[in-house]
Amino acid sequence: MKRFLAVILAVALVAVTGCSKVDSAATVGDREIALSDLQSQVDLILKEREGVDTTQMQLEDGEALTRSQLSYMISNAIIEDVAKDEKIEISASEIEAYKIEIYTNIGGEANLPNVLVSAAIPSTSLDDVLRRDLVLRKLTEQQSAAGADETTINTFIQKLVTDKAKALKVTVNPRYGKWDESTLTVVAAEASGDAVTDK
């Protein structure tokens, strides 16, 4: 459970330069994240909160939620490319097996909506989250088998993903904020502009 949530909430690794298409929230290499796709993700998260008791949860909303979701979508694309470079493939059966592992750790499948809402992950993105986690797990296992310790492994993976983000020349629409190189996150600009907002 701890690892599952840690990966869900892991920092997104993004290089921000500005977006060349006004209808794009971001581009990752030759892939585009449309404004409409980002808004749909935010809307779904807010809708799924309606069916869960959120009184004890610390949840993002407004522009903060939008920035975190854009970061999540970009980081998934980056890690997908890392997986291709490292020749790591994740099968459907591996994802299903991981779901069973997750359900056991959280006390059953019935508790999944609470976990996803708490982590600001829409239910439709569960497979993507698990795939990303399994890629990182396989990278960790490879390095561990080679004799690397935990600190070395973490540094290796962070550099691998950061270098890939730079190579892809990821761009983010400046309305969502600016790149903070010290934390590897998209942070709010002084004037956020016309951002996608929650409804």
Backbone as JSON, one array per atom type, in Angstrom:
{
  "sequence": "MKRFLAVILAVALVAVTGCSKVDSAATVGDREIALSDLQSQVDLILKEREGVDTTQMQLEDGEALTRSQLSYMISNAIIEDVAKDEKIEISASEIEAYKIEIYTNIGGEANLPNVLVSAAIPSTSLDDVLRRDLVLRKLTEQQSAAGADETTINTFIQKLVTDKAKALKVTVNPRYGKWDESTLTVVAAEASGDAVTDK",
  "N": [[0.83, -1.2, 0.0], [1.9, 1.28, 0.84], [3.91, 1.7, -1.1], [2.34, 1.78, -3.39], [0.73, 4.13, -3.04], [2.79, 5.95, -2.84], [3.91, 5.97, -5.37], [1.72, 6.81, -6.87], [1.5, 9.38, -5.91], [3.88, 10.42, -6.61], [6.39, 12.85, -7.56], [5.99, 14.7, -10.55], [7.98, 14.67, -13.46], [9.05, 17.12, -15.33], [9.92, 19.24, -18.04], [9.67, 22.6, -18.55], [8.86, 24.87, -21.03], [7.08, 26.38, -22.42], [4.13, 26.56, -24.42], [3.47, 25.62, -27.71], [1.08, 25.36, -29.04], [-2.07, 26.77, -28.8], [-4.28, 25.37, -28.0], [-3.34, 23.32, -26.54], [-2.58, 21.68, -23.51], [-0.18, 20.67, -22.85], [2.79, 19.42, -24.46], [4.48, 16.41, -25.17], [7.28, 15.45, -26.42], [6.37, 14.35, -29.53], [3.77, 14.09, -28.84], [0.57, 15.26, -27.83], [-1.11, 16.81, -25.13], [-4.29, 17.54, -24.81], [-6.24, 20.47, -24.02], [-8.89, 19.86, -23.5], [-8.76, 17.18, -22.71], [-7.35, 17.34, -20.32], [-9.16, 18.9, -18.82], [-11.33, 17.14, -18.74], [-10.29, 15.1, -17.16], [-9.93, 16.41, -14.71], [-12.61, 17.07, -14.17], [-13.73, 14.51, -13.88], [-12.44, 13.54, -11.59], [-13.48, 15.31, -9.66], [-16.18, 14.64, -9.81], [-16.16, 11.98, -8.95], [-15.54, 12.3, -6.32], [-17.9, 12.88, -5.14], [-19.2, 10.56, -4.38], [-17.88, 9.63, -2.16], [-16.8, 9.71, 1.24], [-15.21, 12.49, 2.1], [-14.37, 13.95, 4.24], [-12.25, 13.61, 5.98], [-10.07, 13.86, 4.39], [-7.32, 15.49, 2.8], [-7.62, 17.38, 0.2], [-6.77, 18.51, -3.09], [-7.86, 21.36, -4.98], [-9.31, 23.48, -7.54], [-6.87, 25.47, -9.24], [-4.59, 24.21, -8.28], [-5.26, 21.48, -8.28], [-5.62, 21.13, -11.03], [-3.01, 21.63, -11.99], [-1.6, 19.51, -10.78], [-2.8, 17.31, -11.98], [-2.15, 17.67, -14.67], [0.6, 17.41, -14.47], [0.72, 14.74, -13.68], [-0.29, 13.46, -16.0], [1.67, 14.13, -17.86], [3.97, 12.98, -16.72], [3.36, 10.28, -16.89], [3.52, 9.9, -19.66], [6.22, 10.39, -20.09], [7.47, 8.36, -18.58], [6.52, 6.19, -19.96], [7.99, 6.38, -22.31], [10.53, 5.99, -21.25], [10.28, 3.33, -20.49], [10.15, 2.14, -23.02], [12.7, 2.71, -23.99], [14.24, 1.24, -22.2], [13.42, -1.24, -22.78], [11.25, -2.42, -21.43], [8.37, -4.17, -20.85], [4.93, -4.29, -20.0], [2.52, -6.54, -19.24], [-1.01, -7.29, -19.72], [-1.85, -9.24, -17.95], [-0.03, -8.95, -15.87], [-0.77, -6.49, -14.87], [-3.35, -7.09, -13.95], [-2.74, -8.96, -11.96], [-1.38, -7.31, -10.23], [-3.41, -5.63, -9.43], [-4.89, -7.35, -7.81], [-3.07, -7.66, -5.76], [-3.02, -5.02, -4.79], [-5.71, -4.72, -3.95], [-5.74, -6.51, -1.83], [-3.96, -5.26, -0.08], [-5.32, -2.92, 0.6], [-7.55, -3.71, 1.88], [-9.58, -4.83, 0.39], [-11.44, -4.71, -2.73], [-13.6, -3.02, -2.59], [-12.79, -0.82, -1.19], [-11.32, 0.65, -2.93], [-12.31, 3.02, -4.35], [-12.15, 5.02, -2.31], [-9.38, 5.16, -1.89], [-8.44, 5.99, -4.39], [-9.74, 8.48, -4.71], [-8.63, 9.87, -2.55], [-6.01, 10.02, -3.44], [-6.29, 11.56, -5.67], [-6.72, 10.39, -8.2], [-8.34, 9.51, -11.1], [-10.74, 6.92, -11.66], [-10.61, 5.81, -14.19], [-7.98, 5.95, -14.83], [-6.58, 4.05, -13.46], [-5.3, 1.67, -14.48], [-3.21, 2.84, -15.92], [-1.72, 4.01, -13.87], [-0.94, 1.74, -12.44], [0.55, 0.44, -14.4], [2.66, 2.25, -14.71], [3.79, 2.11, -12.16], [4.64, -0.55, -12.16], [6.57, -0.47, -14.16], [8.5, 1.14, -12.9], [9.02, -0.52, -10.77], [10.19, -2.72, -12.05], [12.5, -1.53, -13.08], [13.76, -0.93, -10.68], [14.15, -3.51, -9.65], [15.94, -4.54, -11.54], [18.21, -2.95, -11.13], [18.73, -3.54, -8.47], [19.34, -6.24, -8.63], [21.75, -6.0, -9.82], [23.29, -5.2, -7.81], [23.02, -2.66, -6.69], [22.36, -0.23, -4.12], [19.55, 1.12, -2.2], [19.57, 3.97, -2.24], [21.25, 4.53, -4.41], [19.76, 3.36, -6.46], [17.41, 4.94, -6.44], [18.48, 7.41, -7.19], [19.45, 6.79, -9.72], [17.05, 6.16, -11.14], [15.66, 8.57, -10.97], [17.38, 10.25, -12.41], [17.27, 9.0, -14.88], [14.6, 9.4, -15.68], [14.43, 12.19, -15.59], [16.36, 12.93, -17.5], [15.16, 11.85, -19.75], [12.85, 13.43, -19.93], [14.0, 15.89, -20.58], [15.16, 15.24, -23.04], [12.93, 14.75, -24.59], [11.92, 17.24, -24.84], [9.74, 18.47, -23.45], [6.91, 20.54, -23.32], [4.99, 22.99, -21.6], [1.91, 24.62, -21.31], [2.08, 27.96, -20.43], [0.08, 29.08, -18.88], [-0.44, 27.38, -16.81], [1.51, 27.64, -14.92], [4.92, 27.55, -13.79], [8.14, 26.03, -14.29], [9.91, 24.46, -11.73], [13.06, 23.86, -11.1], [14.39, 22.94, -8.87], [12.66, 21.34, -7.42], [11.51, 19.72, -9.28], [8.88, 20.08, -10.22], [5.76, 21.44, -11.45], [4.98, 24.66, -10.69], [2.9, 27.28, -9.31], [2.59, 30.24, -11.19], [3.15, 33.79, -10.75], [1.1, 35.17, -11.94], [-1.46, 33.34, -12.92], [-3.12, 33.25, -15.07], [-5.49, 32.28, -17.63], [-6.54, 29.61, -16.56], [-7.45, 26.11, -16.75], [-10.26, 25.23, -14.96], [-11.87, 23.79, -12.06], [-15.19, 22.44, -11.87]],
  "CA": [[0.0, 0.0, 0.0], [2.78, 2.44, 0.93], [4.55, 1.9, -2.39], [1.3, 2.14, -4.34], [0.41, 5.54, -2.87], [3.99, 6.75, -3.1], [4.05, 6.12, -6.82], [0.6, 7.63, -7.32], [1.73, 10.77, -5.52], [5.26, 10.8, -6.94], [6.52, 14.11, -8.3], [6.09, 14.61, -12.0], [9.26, 15.15, -13.95], [8.64, 17.86, -16.5], [10.69, 20.42, -18.42], [8.69, 23.58, -19.01], [9.4, 25.94, -21.85], [6.01, 27.16, -23.05], [3.39, 25.67, -25.31], [3.38, 26.19, -29.05], [-0.3, 25.28, -29.51], [-2.92, 27.4, -27.8], [-5.27, 24.41, -27.53], [-2.62, 22.26, -25.85], [-2.16, 21.87, -22.13], [1.25, 20.36, -22.88], [3.23, 18.44, -25.44], [5.57, 15.55, -24.71], [7.82, 15.0, -27.7], [5.38, 14.59, -30.59], [2.43, 13.83, -28.31], [-0.1, 16.44, -27.29], [-2.14, 16.68, -24.11], [-5.25, 18.59, -25.15], [-6.91, 21.14, -22.91], [-10.14, 19.14, -23.22], [-8.43, 15.95, -21.99], [-7.02, 17.75, -18.96], [-10.39, 19.31, -18.15], [-12.14, 15.94, -18.5], [-9.69, 14.39, -16.03], [-10.27, 17.16, -13.5], [-14.04, 16.92, -13.94], [-14.02, 13.16, -13.4], [-11.99, 13.47, -10.19], [-14.45, 16.02, -8.82], [-17.43, 13.87, -9.79], [-15.99, 10.76, -8.15], [-15.51, 12.69, -4.9], [-19.28, 12.99, -4.65], [-19.64, 9.29, -3.83], [-16.94, 9.21, -1.13], [-16.68, 10.59, 2.4], [-13.91, 13.16, 1.99], [-14.22, 14.87, 5.36], [-10.94, 13.43, 6.63], [-9.04, 13.9, 3.34], [-6.79, 16.78, 2.39], [-7.73, 17.28, -1.26], [-6.5, 19.69, -3.89], [-8.94, 21.79, -5.86], [-8.96, 24.64, -8.34], [-5.69, 25.44, -10.08], [-3.65, 23.23, -7.74], [-5.67, 20.18, -8.79], [-5.35, 21.1, -12.46], [-1.56, 21.48, -12.18], [-1.16, 18.17, -10.39], [-3.27, 16.35, -12.98], [-1.33, 17.84, -15.86], [1.89, 16.8, -14.14], [0.51, 13.29, -13.7], [-0.44, 13.02, -17.38], [2.98, 14.27, -18.51], [4.92, 12.01, -16.17], [3.02, 8.98, -17.47], [4.06, 9.85, -21.02], [7.68, 10.31, -19.99], [7.85, 7.03, -18.11], [6.22, 5.27, -21.06], [9.14, 6.42, -23.2], [11.63, 5.35, -20.52], [10.05, 1.89, -20.59], [10.53, 1.73, -24.37], [14.17, 2.76, -24.06], [14.8, 0.17, -21.36], [12.81, -2.49, -23.26], [10.4, -2.96, -20.37], [6.98, -4.34, -21.27], [4.01, -4.67, -18.94], [1.39, -7.26, -19.84], [-2.32, -7.14, -19.08], [-1.92, -10.17, -16.82], [0.74, -8.37, -14.78], [-1.6, -5.44, -14.28], [-4.43, -7.73, -13.2], [-2.15, -9.55, -10.76], [-1.05, -6.2, -9.34], [-4.68, -5.18, -8.86], [-5.22, -8.26, -6.7], [-2.15, -7.28, -4.68], [-3.49, -3.76, -4.24], [-6.95, -4.95, -3.23], [-5.4, -7.16, -0.57], [-3.31, -4.28, 0.79], [-6.22, -1.86, 1.04], [-8.69, -4.29, 2.57], [-10.62, -5.24, -0.54], [-11.72, -3.85, -3.88], [-14.62, -2.04, -2.23], [-12.13, 0.37, -0.64], [-10.54, 1.33, -3.96], [-12.73, 4.4, -4.6], [-11.61, 5.92, -1.29], [-7.95, 5.32, -2.12], [-8.25, 6.78, -5.6], [-10.16, 9.85, -4.43], [-7.62, 10.45, -1.67], [-4.8, 10.24, -4.23], [-6.65, 12.38, -6.83], [-6.55, 9.6, -9.41], [-9.63, 9.05, -11.61], [-10.8, 5.46, -11.8], [-10.24, 5.43, -15.55], [-6.51, 5.99, -14.96], [-5.97, 3.06, -12.59], [-4.36, 0.81, -15.21], [-2.02, 3.63, -16.24], [-0.95, 4.15, -12.64], [-0.32, 0.45, -12.14], [1.59, 0.2, -15.41], [3.8, 3.1, -14.36], [4.39, 1.54, -10.95], [5.32, -1.79, -12.53], [7.8, -0.09, -14.87], [9.46, 1.57, -11.89], [9.39, -1.71, -9.99], [11.13, -3.53, -12.83], [13.77, -0.81, -13.09], [14.33, -1.12, -9.35], [14.61, -4.91, -9.54], [17.12, -4.69, -12.39], [19.34, -2.31, -10.46], [19.0, -4.29, -7.24], [20.01, -7.48, -9.02], [23.13, -5.64, -10.19], [24.01, -4.9, -6.57], [22.86, -1.28, -6.27], [21.57, -0.03, -2.91], [18.31, 1.89, -2.42], [19.88, 5.35, -2.59], [21.78, 4.52, -5.77], [18.64, 3.05, -7.35], [16.55, 6.11, -6.53], [19.2, 8.42, -7.96], [19.49, 6.3, -11.1], [15.74, 6.28, -11.76], [15.36, 9.99, -11.09], [18.17, 10.79, -13.52], [16.76, 8.39, -16.11], [13.35, 10.05, -16.06], [14.72, 13.6, -15.84], [17.05, 13.01, -18.79], [14.17, 11.58, -20.81], [12.01, 14.62, -20.04], [14.77, 16.9, -21.31], [15.34, 14.78, -24.42], [11.64, 14.87, -25.28], [11.59, 18.66, -24.95], [8.37, 18.65, -22.98], [6.47, 21.93, -23.17], [3.76, 23.16, -20.82], [1.25, 25.9, -21.49], [2.46, 28.78, -19.28], [-1.07, 29.42, -18.02], [-0.51, 26.47, -15.66], [2.56, 27.92, -13.96], [6.29, 27.54, -14.27], [8.97, 24.89, -13.89], [10.82, 24.65, -10.61], [14.1, 22.85, -11.29], [14.85, 22.4, -7.6], [11.71, 20.34, -6.93], [11.0, 18.95, -10.41], [7.42, 20.18, -10.25], [5.15, 22.64, -12.01], [4.48, 25.49, -9.6], [2.07, 28.4, -9.74], [3.24, 31.5, -11.54], [2.57, 34.92, -10.03], [-0.19, 35.39, -12.59], [-1.71, 32.04, -13.52], [-3.81, 33.38, -16.35], [-6.78, 31.61, -17.89], [-6.31, 28.18, -16.35], [-8.6, 25.2, -16.68], [-10.73, 25.24, -13.58], [-12.84, 22.75, -11.7], [-16.58, 22.88, -12.0]],
  "C": [[0.87, 1.26, 0.0], [3.42, 2.74, -0.41], [3.54, 2.36, -3.44], [0.98, 3.63, -4.26], [1.6, 6.43, -3.17], [4.16, 7.0, -4.58], [2.94, 6.99, -7.38], [0.9, 9.11, -7.07], [3.13, 11.25, -5.86], [5.3, 12.09, -7.73], [6.6, 13.84, -9.78], [7.39, 15.26, -12.44], [9.04, 15.79, -15.31], [9.6, 19.0, -16.78], [9.74, 21.42, -19.08], [9.37, 24.65, -19.85], [8.31, 26.86, -22.39], [5.38, 26.31, -24.13], [3.16, 26.33, -26.66], [1.96, 26.18, -29.59], [-1.23, 25.82, -28.43], [-3.98, 26.44, -27.26], [-4.63, 23.23, -26.81], [-2.35, 22.63, -24.4], [-0.66, 21.62, -22.04], [1.53, 19.48, -24.08], [4.42, 17.7, -24.86], [6.16, 14.91, -25.96], [6.82, 15.35, -28.79], [3.96, 14.31, -30.14], [1.86, 15.08, -27.65], [-1.09, 16.04, -26.21], [-3.1, 17.84, -24.32], [-5.85, 19.21, -23.9], [-8.17, 20.38, -22.51], [-9.88, 17.86, -22.43], [-8.09, 16.26, -20.53], [-8.28, 18.12, -18.19], [-11.27, 18.1, -17.82], [-11.62, 15.17, -17.3], [-10.03, 15.08, -14.72], [-11.75, 16.98, -13.16], [-14.39, 15.55, -13.36], [-13.59, 13.0, -11.94], [-13.01, 14.13, -9.27], [-15.77, 15.26, -8.73], [-17.3, 12.64, -8.89], [-15.86, 11.08, -6.66], [-16.9, 12.7, -4.3], [-19.76, 11.7, -3.99], [-18.79, 8.78, -2.69], [-16.96, 10.21, 0.02], [-15.29, 11.21, 2.4], [-13.61, 14.07, 3.18], [-12.86, 14.77, 6.04], [-9.78, 13.48, 5.62], [-8.59, 15.33, 3.09], [-6.67, 16.76, 0.86], [-7.42, 18.61, -1.93], [-7.76, 20.08, -4.65], [-8.44, 22.97, -6.68], [-7.71, 24.43, -9.18], [-4.66, 24.42, -9.6], [-3.97, 21.83, -8.25], [-5.35, 20.06, -10.28], [-3.86, 20.91, -12.73], [-1.09, 20.07, -11.85], [-1.61, 17.13, -11.4], [-2.49, 16.47, -14.28], [0.04, 17.21, -15.64], [1.82, 15.28, -14.19], [0.44, 12.76, -15.13], [0.89, 13.09, -18.13], [3.94, 13.21, -18.02], [4.64, 10.61, -16.69], [3.62, 8.83, -18.86], [5.57, 9.7, -21.01], [8.12, 8.91, -19.6], [7.54, 5.97, -19.16], [7.39, 5.22, -22.03], [10.37, 5.8, -22.54], [11.51, 3.84, -20.64], [10.45, 1.37, -21.97], [12.04, 1.69, -24.51], [14.81, 1.59, -23.34], [14.25, -1.21, -21.74], [12.02, -3.2, -22.16], [8.96, -3.0, -20.88], [6.14, -4.82, -20.09], [2.78, -5.31, -19.58], [0.1, -7.0, -19.07], [-2.43, -8.05, -17.86], [-1.13, -9.65, -15.62], [-0.05, -7.27, -14.08], [-2.72, -6.04, -13.44], [-3.92, -8.35, -11.9], [-1.83, -8.45, -9.74], [-2.31, -5.65, -8.69], [-5.06, -6.04, -7.66], [-4.35, -7.94, -5.5], [-2.61, -6.0, -3.98], [-4.75, -3.95, -3.42], [-6.69, -5.6, -1.87], [-4.82, -6.15, 0.42], [-4.25, -3.22, 1.34], [-7.49, -2.41, 1.68], [-9.86, -4.65, 1.67], [-10.9, -4.22, -1.62], [-12.72, -2.75, -3.54], [-14.01, -0.75, -1.69], [-11.35, 1.17, -1.69], [-11.01, 2.76, -4.24], [-12.18, 5.39, -3.59], [-10.14, 6.21, -1.53], [-7.7, 6.22, -3.32], [-8.64, 8.24, -5.4], [-9.12, 10.56, -3.57], [-6.36, 10.83, -2.44], [-5.05, 11.1, -5.47], [-6.35, 11.67, -8.15], [-7.93, 9.15, -9.89], [-9.61, 7.55, -11.84], [-10.37, 4.99, -13.18], [-8.73, 5.39, -15.76], [-5.81, 4.93, -14.12], [-4.95, 2.19, -13.31], [-3.08, 1.56, -15.57], [-1.12, 3.79, -15.02], [-0.22, 2.84, -12.31], [0.78, 0.11, -13.13], [2.85, 0.99, -15.08], [4.54, 2.54, -13.14], [5.18, 0.28, -11.28], [6.59, -1.51, -13.33], [8.87, 0.3, -13.87], [9.93, 0.39, -11.03], [10.42, -2.55, -10.75], [12.49, -2.85, -12.94], [14.5, -1.0, -11.76], [14.91, -2.53, -9.2], [15.86, -5.14, -10.36], [18.36, -4.13, -11.7], [19.73, -3.05, -9.18], [19.74, -5.58, -7.54], [21.46, -7.23, -9.4], [23.94, -5.2, -8.98], [23.87, -3.48, -6.06], [22.02, -1.2, -4.99], [20.4, 0.91, -3.2], [18.59, 3.32, -2.86], [20.37, 5.45, -4.04], [20.67, 4.27, -6.78], [17.74, 4.26, -7.55], [17.19, 7.21, -7.38], [19.22, 8.06, -9.44], [18.16, 6.53, -11.8], [15.37, 7.75, -11.96], [16.11, 10.61, -12.27], [17.65, 10.27, -14.86], [15.52, 9.13, -16.6], [13.59, 11.53, -16.38], [15.4, 13.78, -17.19], [16.09, 12.77, -19.95], [13.26, 12.78, -21.02], [12.72, 15.71, -20.84], [14.92, 16.51, -22.78], [14.06, 14.94, -25.23], [11.26, 16.33, -25.54], [10.12, 18.89, -24.64], [8.07, 20.14, -22.86], [5.14, 21.97, -22.43], [3.2, 24.54, -21.09], [1.51, 26.78, -20.26], [1.3, 29.22, -18.4], [-1.12, 28.54, -16.77], [0.6, 26.71, -14.64], [3.93, 27.88, -14.59], [7.04, 26.35, -13.68], [9.9, 25.26, -12.76], [11.86, 23.53, -10.68], [14.54, 22.21, -9.98], [13.94, 21.3, -7.06], [11.17, 19.43, -8.02], [9.48, 18.91, -10.42], [6.99, 21.44, -10.98], [4.55, 23.42, -10.85], [3.71, 26.67, -10.15], [2.93, 29.61, -10.08], [2.56, 32.62, -10.77], [1.21, 35.29, -10.61], [-0.5, 34.14, -13.39], [-2.46, 32.13, -14.83], [-5.1, 32.59, -16.42], [-6.62, 30.11, -17.78], [-7.6, 27.4, -16.45], [-9.01, 25.11, -15.23], [-11.7, 24.11, -13.33], [-14.23, 23.34, -11.78], [-17.35, 22.5, -10.74]]
}
